[in-house]
Amino acid sequence: MIRCPECSAEIDVDEDEVEEGEILSCPECESELEVSQTHPVHLNVISDDLDEEEEEEEEEKEMGEDGDFSDEEEDNEEEDEE
């Protein structure tokens, strides 16, 4: 029986069939878990901080693209007013 290190919920996985480096998901707290050891099976929570940082970087890139876009919209509004 494997338990989530985050919430202690049981994870229904055959311990003989997991591989080191495999990513599992907890059915209760939805944490992503990496198999760090197979005999006995040991799971590590994959940090959400990395995901949040990646999302922020993507948002910043999109904002830059959208920022350029909004300038064009302002120009169009000025033309409409004339």
Secondary structure, 3 states (H helix, E strand, C coil): CEECCCCCCEECCCCCCCCCCCEEECCCCCCEEEEEEECCEEEEECCHHHHHHHHHHHHHHHHHHHHHHHHHHHHHHHHHHC
